[in-house]
Amino acid sequence: MGDFNDRQPGGHTLTPRKDGKRAVTVELPSKSSHAFRYLATGDYRFNDDTEGDLDGPNGRLRT
């Protein structure tokens, strides 16, 4: 969830992939920047530990 969906839970659900990871496709405008976090069961919100671009408590995605 992120600024691209008004931080609404369930708007972009991650689906399981064959490799055991989960993914979602979200269309975003080019040359833009978006804050986001992952939302897990139990209202647990977290960032990708491998993502180096953070914006306060949020991950930052640049297109």
MARSE-655562 format. One record per residue (C-alpha): residue number from 1; residue in one letter; chain; x, y, z. Coordinates in steps of 0.2 Angstrom, whole numbers. Each point is the difference from the previous one (the first is absolute). Last residue first. Layout:
N
[site NUM, "a", "A", [X, Y, Z]],
...
//
This chain:
63
[site 63, "t", "A", [49, 26, -60]],
[site 62, "r", "A", [6, 3, 18]],
[site 61, "l", "A", [-5, -10, 14]],
[site 60, "r", "A", [3, 6, 18]],
[site 59, "g", "A", [-2, -12, 15]],
[site 58, "n", "A", [-9, 8, 15]],
[site 57, "p", "A", [4, 3, 18]],
[site 56, "g", "A", [9, 16, -5]],
[site 55, "d", "A", [3, 0, -18]],
[site 54, "l", "A", [11, -15, -4]],
[site 53, "d", "A", [10, -5, -15]],
[site 52, "g", "A", [11, -14, 4]],
[site 51, "e", "A", [-12, -14, -3]],
[site 50, "t", "A", [7, -17, 6]],
[site 49, "d", "A", [-10, 0, 16]],
[site 48, "d", "A", [-16, 3, -9]],
[site 47, "n", "A", [-11, 10, 11]],
[site 46, "f", "A", [-12, -5, 13]],
[site 45, "r", "A", [-18, 2, 6]],
[site 44, "y", "A", [-8, -13, 12]],
[site 43, "d", "A", [-19, 2, -1]],
[site 42, "g", "A", [-2, -18, 7]],
[site 41, "t", "A", [3, -8, -17]],
[site 40, "a", "A", [13, 10, -10]],
[site 39, "l", "A", [1, 17, -7]],
[site 38, "y", "A", [14, 6, -11]],
[site 37, "r", "A", [5, 18, 0]],
[site 36, "f", "A", [0, 14, -13]],
[site 35, "a", "A", [6, 17, -5]],
[site 34, "h", "A", [-1, 5, -18]],
[site 33, "s", "A", [11, 9, -12]],
[site 32, "s", "A", [-4, 5, -18]],
[site 31, "k", "A", [10, 0, -17]],
[site 30, "s", "A", [-13, -12, -8]],
[site 29, "p", "A", [-17, -1, 7]],
[site 28, "l", "A", [-4, -16, 10]],
[site 27, "e", "A", [-8, -16, -5]],
[site 26, "v", "A", [0, -12, 14]],
[site 25, "t", "A", [5, -19, -2]],
[site 24, "v", "A", [0, -10, 15]],
[site 23, "a", "A", [12, -13, 7]],
[site 22, "r", "A", [3, -14, 13]],
[site 21, "k", "A", [15, -12, 2]],
[site 20, "g", "A", [-1, -19, 0]],
[site 19, "d", "A", [9, -2, -17]],
[site 18, "k", "A", [-16, -4, -9]],
[site 17, "r", "A", [-8, 17, 5]],
[site 16, "p", "A", [-12, 3, 14]],
[site 15, "t", "A", [-12, 15, -2]],
[site 14, "l", "A", [3, 17, 8]],
[site 13, "t", "A", [-17, 10, 2]],
[site 12, "h", "A", [-1, 17, -7]],
[site 11, "g", "A", [-15, 9, 7]],
[site 10, "g", "A", [-1, -11, 16]],
[site 9, "p", "A", [5, 14, 12]],
[site 8, "q", "A", [-3, 17, -6]],
[site 7, "r", "A", [15, 11, 1]],
[site 6, "d", "A", [-8, 13, -11]],
[site 5, "n", "A", [4, -12, -15]],
[site 4, "f", "A", [16, 9, -7]],
[site 3, "d", "A", [5, 7, 17]],
[site 2, "g", "A", [3, -18, 5]],
[site 1, "m", "A", [-6, -17, 4]],
//
